[in-house]
Amino acid sequence: MENHNDWYIDIVKKIDRYKDKFNKRDDKKYKLDLLLRMAKRVAGFSADCVECQNFQGEITKLAEDSGNLIKASKEERKNHFKMINSILKHLQKQHKLITEGENFGIWIGIGIAIGSGMGIVFGVGLNNIGIGIPFGAGIGMAIGSAIGGGMDAKAKKEDRVI
């Protein structure tokens, strides 16, 4: 079997060849950077994970088809994104990886929700809910962003970010 590092280098070359055709918006839209980051992780886990070995073939196909994404039918693009999401879910569940900023987004939402609830209680105490909700949401957002940011920093330090 081909060396996993050689496979990854080949994927990078294939995607780089097509990236010139895309502007920054299309690059993000078709998730080419995410595909490269996932390929790097799959290459690293392929020695011990049969599913990652199988995903190498799928990633190769995705990389080869990248140049045709702009002209592809809606169904073909839908299948492209389904496969990317399938690989991403595997990396998240089996290898405990996260996407960049994932915890931050989750915890800021939780913080706002909890803070708004506490703000309602605070506002009722002041007889002015209009003041309590934004106050509580602001505090909740600050606490949530601190927790989520800390968790993202920890994941990055542990090299668990895709």
C-alpha positions in Angstrom: 0.0 0.0 0.0 1.1 3.5 -0.8 2.8 5.5 2.0 0.2 7.7 3.8 2.4 10.7 3.6 2.9 10.3 -0.1 -0.9 9.9 -0.5 -1.4 13.2 1.4 1.2 15.0 -0.7 -0.6 13.8 -3.8 -4.0 15.1 -2.4 -2.4 18.5 -1.7 -1.1 18.7 -5.2 -4.5 17.8 -6.7 -6.4 20.3 -4.7 -3.8 23.1 -5.2 -4.1 22.5 -8.9 -7.8 23.3 -8.7 -7.7 26.1 -6.1 -6.4 28.5 -8.7 -9.8 28.2 -10.5 -11.7 29.3 -7.4 -11.9 32.6 -5.7 -11.8 32.8 -1.9 -15.6 32.6 -1.6 -15.8 29.5 -3.8 -12.8 27.9 -1.9 -14.8 28.3 1.3 -18.1 27.3 -0.3 -16.7 24.0 -1.6 -14.8 23.4 1.7 -11.4 22.7 0.0 -9.4 23.9 3.0 -11.4 21.6 5.2 -10.9 18.7 2.8 -7.1 19.3 3.0 -7.2 19.4 6.8 -9.3 16.2 6.9 -6.9 14.5 4.4 -4.0 15.3 6.7 -5.8 13.7 9.7 -7.0 10.7 7.7 -3.4 10.1 6.6 -2.2 10.2 10.2 -4.9 7.8 11.4 -4.8 5.4 8.5 -2.1 3.2 10.0 -4.4 2.1 12.8 -8.0 2.9 11.5 -9.6 0.8 8.8 -12.3 3.5 8.2 -9.6 6.1 7.6 -8.0 3.8 5.1 -11.3 3.5 3.3 -11.8 7.3 3.4 -8.5 7.8 1.6 -10.2 6.5 -1.6 -13.1 8.8 -1.0 -10.9 11.8 -0.4 -8.9 11.0 -3.5 -12.1 11.1 -5.5 -13.3 14.3 -3.9 -9.9 15.9 -4.7 -10.0 14.8 -8.3 -13.6 16.1 -8.7 -12.8 19.4 -7.1 -12.0 21.1 -10.4 -15.5 20.3 -11.7 -17.5 21.6 -8.7 -18.4 24.9 -10.2 -20.0 23.2 -13.2 -21.3 20.2 -11.2 -25.0 19.6 -10.9 -26.8 20.3 -7.7 -27.0 16.5 -7.0 -23.2 16.1 -7.5 -22.4 19.0 -5.2 -24.9 17.6 -2.6 -23.0 14.2 -2.7 -19.7 16.1 -2.4 -20.8 17.7 0.8 -22.4 14.5 2.1 -19.1 12.7 1.8 -17.2 15.6 3.5 -19.7 15.5 6.4 -19.4 11.7 6.6 -15.6 11.9 6.9 -15.9 14.8 9.4 -18.3 13.0 11.6 -16.0 10.0 11.7 -13.0 12.1 12.7 -15.1 13.8 15.4 -16.6 10.7 16.9 -13.9 8.1 16.5 -10.8 10.3 16.9 -12.3 13.0 19.2 -11.4 15.9 16.9 -13.2 19.2 16.7 -13.5 21.9 14.1 -11.9 25.2 14.7 -14.1 27.4 17.0 -16.6 24.7 17.7 -16.6 25.0 21.5 -16.7 28.8 21.3 -19.9 28.7 19.2 -21.6 26.2 21.4 -20.7 27.9 24.7 -21.5 31.4 23.6 -25.0 30.2 22.7 -25.4 28.4 26.1 -24.1 31.5 27.9 -26.5 33.8 26.1 -29.5 31.5 26.9 -28.6 31.1 30.5 -27.7 34.8 30.9 -31.0 35.9 29.3 -32.9 33.7 31.7 -31.0 35.2 34.7 -31.6 38.6 33.2 -35.3 38.1 33.2 -35.2 37.3 36.9 -32.9 40.3 37.5 -35.3 42.5 35.4 -38.3 41.4 37.3 -36.6 42.3 40.6 -36.0 45.8 39.2 -39.5 46.0 37.7 -37.8 46.4 34.2 -37.3 43.3 32.2 -36.1 45.4 29.2 -32.9 46.1 31.2 -32.4 42.7 32.7 -32.4 40.6 29.5 -29.6 42.5 27.6 -27.6 42.7 30.9 -27.9 39.0 31.6 -27.3 38.1 27.9 -24.1 40.2 27.9 -22.8 38.6 31.0 -23.7 35.1 29.7 -22.0 35.8 26.4 -18.8 36.9 28.2 -18.8 33.8 30.4 -19.7 31.5 27.5 -17.0 32.9 25.2 -14.5 32.5 28.0 -15.4 28.9 28.6 -15.7 28.0 24.9 -12.5 29.9 24.0 -10.6 28.1 26.8 -11.9 24.7 25.6 -10.9 25.5 22.0 -7.4 26.6 23.2 -7.1 23.3 25.1 -8.1 21.3 22.1 -5.6 23.1 19.9 -2.9 22.5 22.5 -3.8 18.8 22.5 -3.7 18.9 18.6 -7.4 17.8 18.3 -8.5 20.5 15.9 -9.2 19.6 12.3 
